[in-house]
Amino acid sequence: MRPFVLIFACYLLLSGCERAPEASQQMDNYLERVGRVLDAPWTQFDSQNLSHYRVGPRRQRMLPVAAQRIGMLDLLVESRRCQTLQQSVSQRNSSLGKVMPWSHRLAADGELIRALDDCIEVIHDDPSRQALLADLQRIATTKRDELHSVFWNALNASSEFEYYLRFADTPLPVSSSALSDQSAINALQQLTAIGQALPGQLPPPRAVLEEHFQALQRSQRGSELIHSLARLTHMLEQATAMLGSERAQKLCPLGQPTPRSQILLNVFVTFYAGEIQPYLAQVQRLGQPWQQSLSELAQVPAIPQDTKAYLQALVGSEDSLWARYQQQLAAHSAAWQDVLGRCQSSPGQSGWQDRLQ
């Protein structure tokens, strides 16, 4: 037992010494530097706050869709000229067809409606098939009316969509090379276009839909972006509060630079402009198409209320994760301009370059 205990203790020790991601270190270091100069308190980011951005239970995001049954005997007897429809109905009534995932169901409903339309065209002028014609027209109309509900069920029941919308344990990495989430953004845009075009344009084949869902599954950036936005919003709120504190207001009582304001200026140049701003630019570059794509997705008709509320919490125009980040970004920039301006140390003011020495 002793070797096992020793190994376990070493594992715990190493786990406790695990370094935080570089982005998290930079944010905490920035707050520490500002707090040290201004002798102001600040709080670290609590990862429990990320739970506010957890997608709700799947069952609450699903929409009711009535089961449609077409009698196989009737089809076999009445619609021998509609072989494609017979095959489609046979597949839907099979054991696998009854338990197919909603993403497959969306494609299958498109195929079924096409087969119904083709059969209706074939028998519409046959006097002996008018009863069957009326049944097929009714079913085709019902299936079209349900397409938006099936679309949202396809998204909400998919692990891929949930995976993309989850929050990661770590923020976006600090990278000198350009990070990209373009494949997932393209998939969101394509799925949105499919949903918006319904029911006039029927869903694409299953292979096309699966390609879009897999692109969401492969993405790490969307979930890391949610983490980054939450952590950066906290950092900006904390730093802005310190820059607006009474100590900061009295940093340059005569409106001229002081030794302490010189130290704060160095913090601005070295840590804010040198480390934080490049990271903010990276988050903005990835975040803008993410916010726009999810906002457009939320406009697809028949969106379940819980899904709409979740997307609004992420990217809505008011009181969302994205909106609060943008507000804090602007407030923080204004706070720096105010503090440095009162100390005659703002970029562009006379003698600014000399004060960097």
C-alpha positions as CSV (number, residue, x, y, z in Angstrom):
1,M,0.0,0.0,0.0
2,R,2.8,2.4,0.8
3,P,4.1,2.7,-2.8
4,F,0.6,3.5,-4.0
5,V,0.1,6.1,-1.3
6,L,3.4,7.7,-2.2
7,I,2.5,7.8,-5.9
8,F,-0.9,9.3,-5.2
9,A,0.7,12.0,-3.0
10,C,3.1,12.9,-5.7
11,Y,0.2,13.1,-8.2
12,L,-1.7,15.5,-5.9
13,L,1.5,17.6,-5.4
14,L,2.1,17.8,-9.2
15,S,-1.6,18.6,-9.8
16,G,-1.5,21.4,-7.3
17,C,1.6,22.9,-9.0
18,E,0.0,22.9,-12.5
19,R,0.5,26.2,-14.1
20,A,-2.5,28.3,-15.1
21,P,-2.9,29.0,-18.8
22,E,-0.8,31.9,-20.1
23,A,-3.9,34.1,-20.8
24,S,-5.1,33.7,-17.2
25,Q,-1.6,34.5,-15.9
26,Q,-1.5,37.7,-18.0
27,M,-4.9,38.9,-16.7
28,D,-4.1,38.2,-13.1
29,N,-0.6,39.8,-13.5
30,Y,-2.2,42.9,-15.0
31,L,-4.6,43.3,-12.1
32,E,-1.8,42.8,-9.6
33,R,0.3,45.4,-11.3
34,V,-2.5,48.0,-11.4
35,G,-3.5,47.2,-7.8
36,R,0.0,47.5,-6.5
37,V,0.5,51.0,-8.0
38,L,-2.9,52.2,-6.8
39,D,-2.8,50.3,-3.5
40,A,-6.3,49.0,-4.4
41,P,-7.9,45.6,-3.8
42,W,-9.1,43.3,-6.5
43,T,-10.6,39.8,-6.7
44,Q,-9.6,36.8,-8.8
45,F,-11.9,35.3,-11.3
46,D,-14.2,32.6,-9.8
47,S,-14.5,29.8,-12.4
48,Q,-17.9,29.0,-10.8
49,N,-19.2,32.1,-12.6
50,L,-18.9,30.1,-15.9
51,S,-21.9,28.0,-14.8
52,H,-24.1,31.0,-15.8
53,Y,-23.3,30.0,-19.4
54,R,-24.2,26.3,-19.1
55,V,-26.8,25.3,-21.7
56,G,-30.1,24.1,-20.2
57,P,-31.4,20.6,-20.1
58,R,-32.0,19.0,-23.5
59,R,-35.6,18.0,-22.7
60,Q,-36.5,21.6,-22.2
61,R,-35.2,22.6,-25.6
62,M,-37.1,20.0,-27.6
63,L,-40.3,20.7,-29.5
64,P,-43.2,18.3,-29.9
65,V,-43.5,16.7,-33.3
66,A,-46.5,14.4,-34.0
67,A,-45.7,11.0,-35.4
68,Q,-47.1,10.5,-38.9
69,R,-48.0,7.0,-40.0
70,I,-48.7,6.0,-43.6
71,G,-50.2,2.5,-44.0
72,M,-47.8,0.3,-45.8
73,L,-50.6,-1.9,-47.1
74,D,-52.4,1.1,-48.7
75,L,-49.1,2.2,-50.3
76,L,-48.4,-1.2,-51.7
77,V,-51.9,-1.5,-53.2
78,E,-52.5,2.1,-54.2
79,S,-49.2,3.6,-55.2
80,R,-47.3,1.1,-57.2
81,R,-46.2,4.0,-59.4
82,C,-44.5,5.7,-56.4
83,Q,-41.6,3.4,-55.7
84,T,-39.5,6.1,-54.1
85,L,-42.2,6.9,-51.7
86,Q,-42.7,3.3,-50.8
87,Q,-39.0,2.9,-50.1
88,S,-38.9,6.1,-48.0
89,V,-42.0,5.0,-45.9
90,S,-40.5,1.5,-45.5
91,Q,-37.3,3.0,-44.1
92,R,-39.2,5.3,-41.7
93,N,-41.3,2.4,-40.4
94,S,-38.3,0.1,-39.9
95,S,-36.8,-0.4,-36.4
96,L,-33.9,1.8,-37.2
97,G,-36.1,4.5,-38.7
98,K,-38.1,4.8,-35.6
99,V,-35.1,5.6,-33.4
100,M,-33.0,7.7,-35.9
101,P,-31.3,10.8,-34.4
102,W,-33.1,14.1,-35.0
103,S,-30.4,15.3,-37.3
104,H,-31.0,12.2,-39.5
105,R,-34.8,12.8,-39.1
106,L,-34.4,16.3,-40.6
107,A,-32.7,14.9,-43.7
108,A,-35.2,12.0,-43.9
109,D,-38.2,14.3,-43.7
110,G,-36.8,16.2,-46.6
111,E,-36.5,13.0,-48.6
112,L,-40.0,12.0,-47.6
113,I,-41.5,15.3,-48.7
114,R,-39.7,15.1,-52.0
115,A,-41.1,11.6,-52.5
116,L,-44.6,12.7,-51.5
117,D,-44.4,15.6,-54.0
118,D,-43.2,13.3,-56.8
119,C,-46.0,10.8,-56.1
120,I,-48.6,13.5,-55.9
121,E,-47.5,14.7,-59.3
122,V,-47.7,11.2,-60.7
123,I,-51.3,10.4,-59.5
124,H,-52.9,13.8,-59.3
125,D,-54.9,13.3,-62.5
126,D,-55.9,9.6,-61.8
127,P,-59.6,9.5,-60.8
128,S,-59.1,6.2,-59.0
129,R,-56.4,7.6,-56.8
130,Q,-58.1,10.7,-55.4
131,A,-58.5,9.3,-51.9
132,L,-54.8,8.5,-51.7
133,L,-54.0,11.8,-53.3
134,A,-55.8,13.7,-50.6
135,D,-54.0,11.7,-47.9
136,L,-50.6,12.3,-49.4
137,Q,-51.3,16.1,-49.8
138,R,-52.4,16.3,-46.2
139,I,-49.3,14.4,-45.0
140,A,-47.0,16.6,-47.2
141,T,-48.5,19.8,-45.8
142,T,-48.2,18.5,-42.2
143,K,-44.5,17.5,-42.7
144,R,-43.7,20.9,-44.2
145,D,-45.3,22.7,-41.3
146,E,-43.2,20.6,-38.9
147,L,-39.8,21.3,-40.6
148,H,-38.8,24.2,-38.4
149,S,-39.6,22.1,-35.2
150,V,-37.6,19.2,-36.6
151,F,-34.7,21.6,-37.5
152,W,-34.5,22.9,-33.9
153,N,-34.8,19.4,-32.5
154,A,-31.9,18.3,-34.8
155,L,-29.7,21.0,-33.3
156,N,-30.9,20.7,-29.7
157,A,-30.7,17.0,-29.5
158,S,-27.2,16.9,-31.0
159,S,-24.1,16.4,-28.9
160,E,-22.2,18.4,-31.5
161,F,-24.2,21.6,-31.0
162,E,-24.1,21.2,-27.2
163,Y,-20.3,20.6,-27.4
164,Y,-19.8,23.9,-29.3
165,L,-21.9,25.9,-26.9
166,R,-20.3,24.6,-23.7
167,F,-17.8,26.7,-21.8
168,A,-14.2,25.4,-21.7
169,D,-12.1,25.0,-18.6
170,T,-9.5,27.3,-20.1
171,P,-9.5,30.5,-22.1
172,L,-8.3,31.0,-25.6
173,P,-4.6,30.5,-25.8
174,V,-2.2,33.4,-26.2
175,S,-0.9,32.9,-29.7
176,S,1.4,34.7,-32.0
177,S,-0.2,32.9,-34.9
178,A,-3.8,33.6,-35.9
179,L,-6.3,31.4,-34.2
180,S,-9.2,30.4,-36.3
181,D,-12.7,29.0,-35.8
182,Q,-13.8,29.5,-39.4
183,S,-14.9,25.9,-40.1
184,A,-17.4,26.1,-37.1
185,I,-18.5,29.6,-38.1
186,N,-19.2,28.4,-41.7
187,A,-21.1,25.4,-40.3
188,L,-23.3,27.7,-38.1
189,Q,-23.9,30.0,-41.1
190,Q,-24.9,27.0,-43.3
191,L,-27.2,25.6,-40.6
192,T,-28.8,29.0,-40.2
193,A,-29.3,29.3,-44.0
194,I,-31.0,25.8,-44.0
195,G,-33.3,26.8,-41.2
196,Q,-34.2,30.1,-42.7
197,A,-35.0,28.6,-46.1
198,L,-37.5,26.1,-44.6
199,P,-40.0,25.0,-45.7
200,G,-39.7,26.5,-49.2
201,Q,-36.4,24.8,-49.6
202,L,-36.2,21.3,-48.2
203,P,-33.3,20.1,-46.0
204,P,-30.2,18.8,-47.6
205,P,-29.1,15.1,-47.5
206,R,-27.8,13.6,-44.3
207,A,-24.2,13.6,-45.4
208,V,-24.3,17.4,-45.8
209,L,-25.9,17.9,-42.4
210,E,-23.4,15.6,-40.7
211,E,-20.5,17.6,-42.2
212,H,-21.9,20.8,-40.5
213,F,-22.4,19.1,-37.1
214,Q,-18.9,17.5,-37.2
215,A,-17.4,20.9,-37.8
216,L,-19.0,22.1,-34.6
217,Q,-17.7,19.0,-32.8
218,R,-14.1,19.6,-33.9
219,S,-14.1,23.2,-32.7
220,Q,-12.3,24.2,-29.5
221,R,-12.5,27.9,-30.0
222,G,-16.1,28.5,-29.4
223,S,-16.0,27.1,-25.9
224,E,-12.7,28.8,-25.1
225,L,-14.1,32.1,-26.3
226,I,-17.0,31.8,-23.8
227,H,-14.4,31.3,-21.0
228,S,-12.2,34.2,-22.3
229,L,-15.2,36.6,-22.5
230,A,-16.3,35.8,-19.0
231,R,-12.7,36.1,-17.5
232,L,-11.9,39.3,-19.5
233,T,-15.1,41.0,-18.5
234,H,-14.2,40.3,-14.8
235,M,-10.7,41.6,-15.4
236,L,-11.9,44.8,-17.1
237,E,-14.4,45.4,-14.3
238,Q,-11.8,45.0,-11.6
239,A,-9.2,47.2,-13.3
240,T,-11.7,49.9,-14.3
241,A,-12.8,50.1,-10.6
242,M,-9.2,50.5,-9.5
243,L,-8.6,53.2,-12.1
244,G,-11.7,55.0,-10.9
245,S,-10.7,54.8,-7.2
246,E,-10.1,57.7,-5.0
247,R,-6.3,56.9,-5.0
248,A,-6.3,57.1,-8.8
249,Q,-8.2,60.4,-8.8
250,K,-5.5,61.9,-6.6
251,L,-2.6,60.4,-8.4
252,C,-1.6,63.7,-9.9
253,P,-3.0,66.4,-7.6
254,L,-1.3,69.3,-9.6
255,G,-2.2,67.9,-13.0
256,Q,1.5,67.0,-13.6
257,P,3.2,63.6,-13.7
258,T,4.3,62.1,-10.4
259,P,6.7,59.2,-9.6
260,R,3.7,56.9,-9.0
261,S,1.9,58.0,-12.2
262,Q,5.1,57.2,-14.0
263,I,5.0,53.7,-12.7
264,L,1.3,53.4,-13.7
265,L,2.2,54.6,-17.2
266,N,4.8,51.8,-17.4
267,V,2.1,49.3,-16.4
268,F,-0.1,50.7,-19.2
269,V,2.6,50.4,-21.8
270,T,4.2,47.2,-20.8
271,F,1.3,45.1,-19.5
272,Y,-1.9,46.6,-20.9
273,A,-0.7,47.7,-24.3
274,G,2.0,45.1,-24.6
275,E,0.1,42.0,-23.4
276,I,-3.6,42.6,-22.7
277,Q,-4.5,44.6,-25.8
278,P,-3.1,42.0,-28.3
279,Y,-5.2,39.4,-26.5
280,L,-8.3,41.6,-26.6
281,A,-7.8,42.1,-30.3
282,Q,-7.6,38.3,-30.8
283,V,-10.8,37.8,-28.8
284,Q,-12.5,40.5,-30.8
285,R,-11.5,39.0,-34.1
286,L,-12.8,35.6,-33.2
287,G,-15.8,36.9,-31.2
288,Q,-17.4,39.1,-33.8
289,P,-18.2,36.4,-36.3
290,W,-19.2,34.1,-33.4
291,Q,-21.6,36.7,-32.0
292,Q,-23.1,37.5,-35.5
293,S,-23.5,33.8,-36.4
294,L,-25.3,32.8,-33.2
295,S,-27.4,36.0,-33.4
296,E,-28.6,35.1,-36.9
297,L,-29.2,31.5,-35.8
298,A,-31.5,32.7,-33.1
299,Q,-33.7,34.4,-35.8
300,V,-34.6,31.0,-37.3
301,P,-38.4,30.6,-36.8
302,A,-39.9,28.4,-34.1
303,I,-36.8,28.5,-31.9
304,P,-37.6,27.0,-28.5
305,Q,-37.8,29.5,-25.7
306,D,-35.0,27.9,-23.7
307,T,-32.7,27.9,-26.6
308,K,-33.5,31.5,-27.5
309,A,-32.9,32.6,-23.9
310,Y,-29.5,30.8,-23.8
311,L,-28.4,32.3,-27.1
312,Q,-29.5,35.8,-25.9
313,A,-27.5,35.2,-22.7
314,L,-24.4,34.7,-24.8
315,V,-24.8,37.1,-27.7
316,G,-28.0,39.2,-27.2
317,S,-27.9,43.0,-27.6
318,E,-28.6,43.7,-23.9
319,D,-27.1,42.2,-20.8
320,S,-25.5,39.3,-22.6
321,L,-21.9,37.9,-22.1
322,W,-20.9,39.6,-25.4
323,A,-22.7,42.9,-24.6
324,R,-21.2,43.2,-21.1
325,Y,-17.7,42.5,-22.5
326,Q,-18.1,45.3,-25.1
327,Q,-19.4,47.7,-22.4
328,Q,-16.5,46.9,-20.1
329,L,-14.0,47.2,-22.9
330,A,-15.2,50.7,-23.7
331,A,-15.4,51.7,-20.0
332,H,-11.8,50.5,-19.4
333,S,-10.4,52.4,-22.3
334,A,-12.1,55.5,-21.0
335,A,-10.8,55.0,-17.5
336,W,-7.2,54.8,-18.8
337,Q,-7.7,57.9,-20.9
338,D,-9.1,59.7,-17.8
339,V,-6.2,58.8,-15.4
340,L,-3.4,59.3,-17.9
341,G,-5.0,62.5,-19.2
342,R,-5.1,64.1,-15.7
343,C,-1.4,63.2,-15.3
344,Q,-0.5,64.7,-18.7
345,S,0.6,61.2,-19.7
346,S,-1.9,60.1,-22.4
347,P,-0.4,58.9,-25.7
348,G,-0.1,62.0,-28.0
349,Q,0.2,64.5,-25.2
350,S,3.3,66.7,-25.1
351,G,6.3,64.9,-23.7
352,W,4.6,61.5,-23.7
353,Q,7.5,59.7,-25.3
354,D,9.9,61.2,-22.8
355,R,7.8,59.8,-19.9
356,L,8.3,56.3,-21.2
357,Q,12.0,56.4,-20.3
